[in-house]
Each structure stands twice: as structure tokens, then as C-alpha cells.
Amino acid sequence: MPRTLDQVALNDWYVVAAVSNLDGGAVRQTRLLGQEIKLFQDVDGRVMCHEITPGAPDRRVEHVAQRYGYVWVCLGEPAREIVEIAEIADQERRYLQRGRIGVATSGPRIIENFFDLSHFSFVHTGTLGGQESTEVPTYSVSFREDGAELWATECRFFQPKASLQAGGGAEILYNYRVPSPFVSIIYKGSTSRPGYNDLIGLFIQPRDETDSVVHSFVAIYDSSTSETALMHFYHEIFAQDRSVLIHQLPKRLPLEPRREIPTQSDAMSISYRRWLQRSGLTFAVDRETAGAA
């Protein structure tokens, strides 16, 4: 698929690799928005990004940054700053990068699944939900930062095992933050430090419209569980999500409300799709109306 012409997509920031992927002089080739790119460090240790076009010289990408241990790239002219996540700097939280996982679907499908409370009981039975508790209580949806961020707050759900440190089932408080169409962060009530939040985040790298890489992290109050156990827990949960996502059709997220009929528990999804509609984004979304050919 050729590089997109969608300026809304081109003017955003995306994670394309962990900085550690480039240690030891490694050169990493990947794809972003349909454009082949390669990443490497120069002699001074700065991360560089070049666009690769067959039959033409490589072209240097001007907008490259390192943040939170990741490499961020903007192929156009940045319309916003890289998302600020102050909690990652909190030394009491344990910060882990959870690797990268390919998913054959669009970025917005992955983001929407991430904040969908209703799937917990059916997809993550025994951990994040259970058949005995399927109702999604009413929560609030709002826009912050002059409409630049979408939030869902006061989301509550009973979870049999909310984390590896959870001693038993409990009602867990969630706040969801979507600061850009391809980034989402959960602020989840900590089971080990009541009144505080653990963070779980997704940075989506859209290789093309229906092919994505998920780069994810956690920033949690858990100093005792081994990294191997934590990674296994989170990867098991995401594997359950992935099995649903790769079979979900259409792969591009429909924005016209009659294409997929929402319910009361889909308030965040409704707002997310409307937000994307207003943004002018055409990449990785489906803007056709119901009944269109």
C-alpha cells in the first residue's frame, strides 16, 4: 500500500520502535502510514529516520524524537506535541515496555477495543470479567484540553483478578484517556495501593490502514512480581483481544453511526467515532454511510 495522502494522519506522532531496538548499531526497517522507513543511531547516538522509496535516494525524516524509551516519528508537520504522561517519571511506579505485537486490523479498531468495558466478561473471563457480572454501569465521557483529548471517567467494573497482586475479586475504577486517534491510556485503580492508579498504555503504529503494530507499556505499583510473570499476565490478556480483533469486520472503523448499532454501554465508542469524524481523518476509518455501495 502506498504512503497515505491524509494530512491529518501524516501530521501526528507515532511510536515506531523502542529505543533499545537500536542498541549496538542495529538498523530497523519498518512501515508507517504505508511508507517504508528505516531507523538507526548516528555516531552521536541520536536516532535517525529515513524514508525508503524504491529507485530513489533515502529521504531524511525531520521530526524524530525519543520519549518514554520509544522512538516517535511524524512524517508530516506535527499538529500537536507528543502526549504528556507525567506518571511514567514517578520512581515509585514500575515502568515496563511490553514489546510490540502485530495485529491485522486498523489502529482505531484496536483503540476502541481497549476502552470497551462490555467485552471484559466475554473475552477476559476469570480475570477482567466474568459471566456473573456483565452489566456496564453508567460512566461519564468528556473532552479536555480544548477538545484535543477524549476521556471516559468513573468507569467501574467487577473483576475476578484485576492484577497479579489482587487477592480476590473487586470492583475496579477505570479512567480512559485518548489523547490522539492512535494512543490510549488506562488509569486503573491499583490493587496494591488503594487510592492510586496503575497505568496501561497503547501506542499504535499504523503500518497501513488495516495492519498495525501495538507498542504497549505499564507503569504500576508492583515491586515484587517478576517481570516474566507480569509480561505473561498482560500478554495473555492481549492475546485474547487479538483473537477478536483479527476477525472483526470491517477492519477499518466505521464512523457512520448506523453501520454498527451502539448500546448504552458504548458511550465512549460513540464519542470516539464522532471525534474522529470531526477530525477529518480518513486513514484507517470507513466513512461510507449505511446502505452505500
Protein Blocks (a to p, Z undefined) as FASTA:
>chain_A
ZZdfbfklmmpccdfbdfklmgghiacdddeehiacdddddfkopacdddddehiacddd
fbdcdeehiacddfbdcfbdcdddfklmpmkbccddebjadddddfklmmmmmmmmklmm
mmmgoilpcfklmbccddddddeehhiaccdehiacddfblbfklgbdcddddddddfbf
kbccdddddfklghiacddddddddfblmbccdddddddddfkbcfklmmmmmmmmmmmm
mmmmmmpccfbdcfbfklpccdfklmmmmmmmmmmmmnopaghpafbdehiZZ
